Amino acid sequence: MLAVVKTPHIELSINGESIDSLVKWIGKKFEINILADPDEEVINLEDSDFWKEMNKNHDGNMLKGRRLKAELTQKQLAEKTGIKQNIISDYEKGKRKISHEASNKLYSVLK
């Protein structure tokens, strides 16, 4: 089992018997999030469908993530870079490759 105590930050990997009673005991004092239950099948992230889907459009997903982190809409990013909003949308959806020139403009705003 993988568990995380939020405050203070503690990560636990617990194996063996009586795991449930130990988790209950710790839970009396701390808030715990269980990340993986021993009965769950655990796989490498790179083998997951999520990872495979994200990598189909890696550049677009990275651009969208960075834009959202900067708290910008596509329209705001378009205004700041001089790149049309519909082109930014196409970049994020993977419908269009990001040119070197556009990459430089995006970097100047998003760092």
C-alpha positions in Angstrom: 0.0 0.0 0.0 1.2 3.5 -0.8 -0.1 6.2 1.5 0.6 9.9 2.0 0.1 12.0 5.1 -0.5 15.6 4.0 0.7 17.5 7.1 3.4 16.8 8.1 4.3 15.4 4.7 5.1 11.7 5.1 5.1 9.0 2.4 4.6 5.4 3.5 5.0 2.1 1.6 3.4 -0.6 3.8 3.5 -4.3 3.1 2.6 -7.3 5.2 -0.2 -8.3 7.7 -2.4 -5.9 9.6 -2.0 -3.0 7.2 -5.6 -1.8 7.8 -5.2 -1.5 11.6 -1.9 0.4 11.2 -3.5 2.8 8.7 -6.5 3.3 11.1 -4.1 4.0 13.9 -2.2 6.6 11.9 -5.4 8.1 10.6 -6.5 9.0 14.2 -3.8 11.6 14.2 -3.2 12.5 10.6 -5.2 12.9 7.4 -4.2 10.1 5.0 -4.5 9.7 1.3 -4.2 6.1 0.0 -2.4 6.2 -3.4 -2.4 2.5 -4.1 -4.3 -0.3 -2.3 -2.6 -3.7 -2.1 -5.5 -5.3 -3.9 -5.1 -2.9 -6.9 -3.0 -3.8 -9.9 -0.2 -1.2 -10.1 1.4 -0.5 -13.5 4.1 1.9 -14.7 2.7 5.2 -15.7 4.4 4.9 -19.2 2.3 1.7 -19.8 -1.0 3.4 -19.0 -3.6 4.5 -21.5 -3.4 8.0 -20.0 0.3 8.3 -20.8 -0.1 6.9 -24.3 -2.9 9.4 -25.0 -1.0 12.3 -23.6 2.0 11.5 -25.7 0.0 11.5 -28.9 -0.1 15.3 -28.7 2.8 16.0 -26.4 3.6 19.5 -27.7 -0.1 20.6 -27.7 -0.6 19.3 -24.2 2.5 21.0 -22.9 1.4 24.3 -24.5 -2.1 24.1 -23.0 -0.7 23.1 -19.6 1.7 26.0 -19.6 -1.0 28.5 -20.8 -3.3 27.3 -18.1 -0.6 27.6 -15.5 0.0 31.2 -16.6 -3.8 31.7 -16.2 -4.3 32.8 -19.8 -7.1 32.1 -22.2 -6.2 31.3 -25.8 -7.5 34.7 -26.7 -5.2 36.4 -24.2 -2.2 34.3 -25.3 -3.1 35.3 -28.9 -3.1 39.0 -28.1 0.3 38.7 -26.2 2.0 36.7 -29.0 0.4 38.0 -32.1 -0.5 34.4 -33.1 -4.2 34.0 -34.0 -6.4 32.3 -31.4 -7.6 29.6 -33.8 -3.9 28.7 -34.6 -3.2 28.4 -30.9 -6.3 26.1 -30.6 -4.9 24.0 -33.5 -1.5 23.7 -31.7 -3.2 22.6 -28.5 -5.3 20.0 -30.3 -2.4 18.7 -32.3 -3.9 19.7 -35.6 -1.0 22.0 -36.5 2.8 21.7 -35.8 4.3 24.6 -33.9 6.8 26.5 -36.0 10.2 27.7 -34.7 9.0 31.3 -35.0 5.7 30.6 -33.1 7.7 28.6 -30.5 9.9 31.7 -29.8 6.8 33.9 -29.5 5.1 31.5 -27.1 8.3 31.1 -25.1 8.6 34.9 -24.7 5.2 35.0 -23.0 5.0 31.7 -21.2 8.7 31.3 -20.4 
